[in-house]
Amino acid sequence: MMYNRTDVARPIELFLVEDNPGDVRLAKEIFKEVMVKINLTVAEDGVQAMDYLKKVCDDARLPKPELIILDLNLPKKDGREVLNEIKTNEYLLRIPVIVLTSSTSAEDVSKAYGEHANCYIAKPVDLDEFARIIKVVEEFWFKTVILPSRSRT
């Protein structure tokens, strides 16, 4: 079974890994306005992110994220390491990962795609532009793309 755009009763499980409280607040506000129901889980650093994802792997009662938005520049454990751990874990590797970060380094972009990021977005400094990016993510990833099933089969 695949996620279907017309299946509006089922909330999408979104995992946001972001250490900037302002960006988290803004993303939460924008996601409240969308037509698709979203269950948003937030981790503030790379260690917290991987602790949560390991719990998801070990406990079938916890909802598996359907999409991960990941900052690269995180405290405690770098987002690059988190991306690598996600994409080398058999249970997590099919979850689409959007890298949303301030880095525009060609090396970071290349490495992120080399680690199988599904897209790379440079985080804008302008709040209106950041809001626009979040809305684009919502439109494309929640209304256009068919996400993998959340079933554990």
C-alpha positions in Angstrom: 0.0 0.0 0.0 1.3 3.4 -0.9 0.5 6.8 0.6 -2.1 8.5 -1.6 -2.7 12.2 -2.0 -6.4 11.6 -1.5 -5.9 9.8 1.8 -6.4 13.1 3.8 -7.6 11.3 7.0 -4.1 9.9 7.7 -1.6 12.4 9.0 1.8 12.5 7.5 4.6 11.7 9.9 7.2 14.4 9.5 10.5 14.5 11.4 12.3 17.8 11.5 15.9 17.9 12.7 16.7 21.6 13.3 18.6 23.3 16.1 17.4 26.9 15.4 14.3 27.5 17.5 13.2 30.3 15.2 13.2 28.0 12.2 11.4 25.3 14.1 8.7 27.8 15.3 8.2 29.2 11.7 8.0 25.7 10.2 5.4 24.7 12.9 3.3 27.7 12.1 3.4 27.1 8.3 2.6 23.4 8.7 -0.5 24.3 10.8 -1.9 26.2 7.8 -1.6 23.4 5.3 -4.5 21.2 4.1 -2.7 18.0 4.8 -2.7 16.7 8.4 0.9 16.5 9.8 2.3 14.9 12.9 5.5 16.9 13.5 8.3 15.5 15.6 11.3 17.7 16.2 14.9 16.9 17.3 17.2 19.7 18.2 20.5 18.0 17.6 22.0 15.0 15.8 22.2 12.7 18.9 18.6 13.4 19.7 17.6 12.7 16.1 19.4 9.3 16.0 18.1 8.3 19.5 14.5 8.9 18.3 15.1 7.1 15.0 16.6 4.1 16.8 13.5 4.0 19.1 11.4 4.0 15.9 13.4 1.0 14.6 13.0 -0.9 17.8 9.3 -0.2 18.7 6.7 -0.9 16.1 4.2 1.2 18.1 6.1 4.4 17.2 5.1 5.9 13.9 7.9 5.7 11.3 8.6 9.1 9.7 7.5 9.4 6.1 9.7 12.4 5.5 12.8 13.9 7.2 13.9 17.5 7.0 17.5 17.6 8.1 19.8 20.5 8.9 23.5 19.7 8.3 25.0 22.0 10.9 23.8 20.4 14.1 25.3 20.3 17.6 26.4 17.0 19.2 26.3 15.0 16.0 26.6 16.6 12.6 23.7 16.3 10.1 26.1 14.7 7.6 26.6 11.8 10.1 22.9 11.6 10.7 22.2 11.4 7.0 24.8 8.6 6.7 23.3 6.6 9.5 19.8 7.0 8.1 20.8 5.9 4.7 22.8 2.9 5.9 20.0 1.6 8.1 17.9 -1.0 6.3 14.7 0.1 8.1 15.2 3.9 7.6 16.9 4.1 4.2 13.7 4.5 2.1 12.5 7.5 4.1 13.0 10.6 1.9 15.5 13.1 3.4 15.4 16.8 2.5 18.5 18.6 3.5 17.6 22.1 4.5 20.7 23.9 5.6 22.5 27.3 5.4 25.5 25.7 3.6 25.8 26.3 -0.1 29.2 24.6 -0.3 29.6 22.5 -3.5 31.3 19.9 -1.3 28.3 19.7 1.1 25.9 19.4 -1.8 27.9 16.7 -3.5 28.4 14.7 -0.2 24.7 15.0 0.7 23.6 13.6 -2.6 26.4 11.0 -2.3 24.8 9.9 1.0 21.5 9.6 -0.9 19.7 12.8 0.2 16.6 13.2 -1.8 17.0 16.9 -2.3 19.2 19.7 -1.0 17.8 23.2 -0.3 19.8 26.2 0.8 18.1 27.7 3.8 17.4 31.4 3.0 18.1 34.1 5.6 14.9 36.0 4.8 11.9 34.9 6.8 9.4 35.3 3.9 11.7 33.3 1.6 12.0 30.6 4.4 8.3 30.5 4.7 8.0 30.1 0.9 10.5 27.2 0.9 8.5 25.4 3.6 5.3 25.9 1.5 7.1 24.5 -1.6 8.2 21.5 0.5 4.6 21.0 1.7 3.2 21.3 -1.8 5.6 18.9 -3.5 6.3 16.3 -0.8 2.8 16.2 0.8 0.5 16.8 -2.2 2.4 15.7 -5.2 4.8 12.9 -4.3 3.6 9.4 -3.3 5.5 8.6 -0.1 6.3 5.0 0.9 3.8 3.2 3.1 4.1 3.4 6.8 3.4 -0.3 7.1 6.1 -2.4 8.7 5.8 -5.2 6.1 
